[in-house]
């Protein structure tokens, strides 16, 4: 973990655990060795840094390609291991960089829904995460983050102090079957990921009701 990443990691860990009473459920699953797809729901700009600080090792993120056009922002995003991507029209370079990172043992955070949810409800998965699963065949670690919507909803300018919880699912290796280049398979794999994230949400609600 190089210095710039470490400083950001340390800062967000202090913020998350000091201001938001951040807690992790099933924390032992975070120690999965080697490359993995970290698949999480997405409701707030806080999701990437707060999920990132939960891991003791550095992870990789996606960031909108246009953000890299600014010299300072671009430099900082690269230091924080961000992969530039065009959400609407992913280019071959970004896809290859992500696949290479996963195959070389990196962990990449992905949001299968493709964009932030306005109201916290889980949205249908896009096929993109399924493509990365099929191409790399690395484990998937499903994640459900709760509280970041209330802490910083879309359009808000001020942080709100609420508890934030990250529920970590058991890592699993999806079964690919035949036709690993088929878009229907990509969507099927993506739907399975969202099903597991949905189950994590249900488990957290059950815990809170007890």
C-alpha positions in Angstrom: 0.0 0.0 0.0 1.8 3.1 -1.2 1.7 6.4 0.7 -1.0 8.3 -1.1 -3.4 5.3 -1.0 -2.5 4.7 2.7 -3.3 8.3 3.6 -6.7 8.2 1.9 -7.4 4.8 3.4 -6.5 6.0 6.9 -8.5 9.2 6.5 -11.7 7.5 5.4 -11.2 4.8 8.1 -11.1 7.5 10.8 -14.1 9.3 9.3 -16.1 6.1 8.9 -15.4 4.6 12.3 -15.2 7.9 14.2 -18.2 9.8 12.8 -20.5 7.0 11.5 -19.9 4.2 14.0 -19.0 2.0 11.0 -19.3 -1.7 11.6 -18.7 -4.8 9.5 -20.9 -8.0 9.6 -19.0 -11.2 8.7 -15.7 -9.3 8.6 -13.7 -12.5 8.2 -14.9 -12.8 4.6 -12.9 -9.7 3.7 -9.7 -11.7 4.0 -10.3 -13.8 0.8 -6.9 -14.2 -0.8 -6.2 -13.4 -4.4 -8.2 -11.6 -7.1 -11.9 -11.1 -6.5 -14.9 -9.1 -7.7 -16.4 -7.0 -4.9 -20.0 -6.6 -5.9 -22.0 -4.0 -3.9 -25.2 -2.0 -4.0 -24.8 1.7 -4.7 -26.6 4.6 -3.1 -24.1 7.3 -2.3 -20.7 8.8 -3.2 -19.6 7.5 0.2 -19.9 3.9 -0.9 -16.5 3.5 -2.7 -14.3 5.0 0.0 -16.2 3.5 2.9 -16.1 0.0 1.4 -12.4 0.5 0.5 -11.4 1.4 4.0 -13.0 -1.8 5.3 -10.3 -3.8 3.6 -6.8 -3.9 5.1 -5.3 -4.4 1.6 -5.6 -1.9 -1.3 -8.5 -2.5 -3.7 -9.3 -1.1 -7.2 -12.2 1.2 -8.1 -13.9 2.4 -11.2 -14.1 6.1 -11.9 -15.8 8.1 -14.6 -13.3 8.7 -17.4 -13.9 12.5 -17.6 -12.7 12.9 -14.0 -9.2 12.0 -15.2 -9.2 15.0 -17.5 -8.4 17.3 -14.5 -4.7 17.1 -13.7 -4.9 16.9 -9.9 -8.1 14.7 -9.8 -6.6 12.4 -12.4 -3.4 12.0 -10.5 -5.2 11.4 -7.2 -7.6 8.8 -8.8 -4.6 6.9 -10.3 -2.9 6.9 -6.9 -6.1 5.5 -5.4 -6.0 2.7 -8.0 -9.0 3.9 -10.0 -9.6 2.5 -13.4 -11.1 5.0 -15.9 -14.3 3.8 -17.5 -17.1 5.2 -19.6 -20.3 3.9 -18.0 -22.4 4.2 -21.2 -19.8 3.0 -23.7 -17.0 1.0 -22.0 -13.9 0.8 -24.2 -11.7 -2.2 -24.8 -8.8 -0.6 -22.9 -10.7 -0.3 -19.6 -12.2 -3.8 -20.0 -8.7 -5.3 -20.6 -7.2 -3.4 -17.7 -9.9 -4.6 -15.3 -9.6 -8.2 -16.5 -5.8 -8.0 -16.2 -6.1 -6.6 -12.6 -8.4 -9.4 -11.5 -6.3 -12.1 -13.1 -3.2 -10.7 -11.4 -4.7 -11.0 -8.0 -6.3 -7.6 -7.5 -9.7 -6.9 -6.0 -12.0 -4.6 -8.0 -15.1 -2.9 -6.5 -18.1 -3.0 -8.9 -21.7 -1.8 -8.6 -23.8 -4.3 -10.6 -26.7 -1.8 -10.8 -24.5 0.5 -12.8 -25.6 3.7 -11.1 -26.7 5.0 -7.7 -30.2 4.2 -6.4 -32.2 7.3 -5.6 -34.3 5.7 -2.9 -32.1 2.9 -1.6 -34.1 0.2 -3.4 -32.0 -2.4 -5.2 -32.1 -2.0 -9.0 -31.7 -4.8 -11.6 -28.2 -5.7 -12.4 -26.5 -4.8 -15.7 -24.8 -7.5 -17.6 -21.3 -5.9 -17.2 -20.4 -7.6 -13.9 -21.3 -10.9 -15.5 -18.9 -10.3 -18.3 -16.0 -9.8 -15.8 -17.1 -13.0 -13.9 -17.1 -15.0 -17.1 -13.8 -13.6 -18.4 -11.8 -14.0 -15.2 -13.5 -16.8 -13.2 -12.4 -15.2 -10.0 -14.4 -15.4 -6.7 -17.2 -12.9 -6.1 -17.6 -11.3 -2.7 -21.1 -9.8 -2.4 -21.5 -6.7 -0.2 -24.4 -4.8 1.1 -23.8 -1.3 2.5 -26.5 0.4 4.6 -26.6 3.9 6.0 -24.6 5.8 3.3 -27.9 6.9 1.7 -28.9 8.6 4.9 -25.4 10.0 5.5 -25.0 11.5 2.1 -28.0 11.2 -0.3 -27.8 12.4 -3.9 -27.9 16.2 -3.9 -27.0 16.6 -0.2 -24.2 19.1 0.7 -23.7 18.1 4.3 -22.9 14.8 5.9 -25.4 13.4 8.4 -24.1 11.3 11.3 -25.8 7.9 11.1 -24.5 4.4 11.7 -23.2 2.7 8.6 -23.1 -1.1 8.2 -21.3 -3.2 5.7 -22.6 -6.8 5.4 -20.1 -9.1 3.7 -21.3 -12.3 2.0 -19.4 -15.5 1.7 -17.1 -15.5 -1.4 -18.3 -17.9 -4.1 -17.2 -19.1 -7.5 -20.1 -18.9 -10.0 -20.8 -21.8 -12.2 -20.4 -20.8 -15.8 -21.6 -23.7 -17.8 -21.4 -23.6 -21.6 -21.3 -20.5 -23.8 -18.9 -18.2 -21.8 -19.2 -15.5 -24.5 -23.0 -15.4 -24.4 -24.6 -12.2 -23.3 -27.5 -14.1 -21.7 -24.9 -15.9 -19.5 -23.5 -12.5 -18.5 -26.9 -11.3 -17.4 -27.6 -14.6 -15.6 -24.4 -14.2 -13.6 -25.2 -10.6 -12.9 -28.7 -11.5 -11.6 -27.2 -14.1 -9.3 -24.9 -11.4 -7.8 -27.9 -9.2 -7.2 -29.7 -12.1 -5.6 -27.0 -12.5 -3.1 -26.8 -8.8 -2.3 -30.6 -8.9 -1.8 -30.1 -11.8 0.6 -27.5 -9.8 2.6 -30.0 -6.9 2.9 -32.6 -9.3 4.2 -30.2 -10.7 6.7 -29.4 -7.2 8.0 -33.1 -6.3 8.3 -33.7 -9.6 10.2 -30.9 -8.8 12.6 -32.2 -5.3 13.3 -35.7 -6.8 14.0 -34.4 -9.2 16.6 
